[in-house]
Structure formats: structure tokens, C-alpha cells
Amino acid sequence: MQKIIDCLGLMCPVPVVKAKIEYKKISKNDLLIIISDHSCTLKNLIDAFRKEKCNIEYEEENGIWKIYIKKL
């Protein structure tokens, strides 16, 4: 399963809070996709999920970040 969280136009810590809430709801091997237009969101998510068993990858195109968090 995958869950998309649209955070376009939202400043931190809102994307982190939304991601943490949804992460608690997903199962192992599920994927959260956070879409953001703020570069700081990636760093803040990496910091916030440092202690979680997950894999974080991202891609950026034209100032839009797609951040993939897979629960392990």
C-alpha cells in the first residue's frame, strides 16, 4: 500500500507532523510519499525518522520534492 501526503505550500514542521501521523497507521513494507515544494522538508524528515526502521529516498524535479518513506 502507498499513501500520498500533499504538503505543497506547507512549511515545516507541518509535513513532518503529517508524515509521523500517517507512518503510525501504515504496515511493514508500506510506502509514504510526501510531496513538498520546500527543500528543508527532506532534511527535517530524515532527522525525524532517524530512529524509525524505514528507508528514505527522494527525487526532485523543478523544485518539487517527492520523498519516499518505506516502513521496514
N, C-alpha and C positions, 0 to 999 in steps of 0.2 A: 504494500500500500504506500501511496505517497500523499503528502499533504502540502499544498502550496499556501504560503503566507505572503500576501502582498503588503509590503512595507514601503511602497513608493511614497515619497514625501514625508515619511515619518523619521524623526530624529531619535537617536539613542537617548534613553535606554528602551524605548518602545519596542523596536524589533527584537531585542534580547528578551524582554519580558514575554512577548507573544511566542517566541520560539521555545522558551522554557516551559510555558504552559502547555503548548502542543506536544512537546517532547515527552512529557509525563503521560500523555494519552496514547502514544504510539507503541507498537510492539517491536521486538527484536527484528532487525533487517528492514524495518520500515524507513521511509525517507521523508525528511522535511526539506522543502525547497523555499528558501527565503529570498524574496526579490526586493532589492533596495537600490536606491539611487544615491546613497551616502557611503563613501569609501570607508568611513570609520566603523560601519556595521560589521564588516568582516572581522576586523581585529577584535572588536568587542565580543562577537560571538565565539571566536576562538578562545578568548580569555574566559568567557562564561561557561564554556563546555569543556574546559581543560580536564576536569575531574570525572567527566562522564565517559562511559565506554561508547565512543562513537568515532566516526570517520568524517572529516570535514574537507570538502573540495569546493572549488568555486570557478566561475568563469565570469569575465567582464566583457561587455560589448557596448560601445557608445555611452559609457557612464552608467550602465545598469549592471548590477552585480546579481548573479544567481548563486546562492550559497546552498550547498547540498550537505545536509547532516544526516548520516545514516547511523541508526542505532545498532550497536553491536551486541 
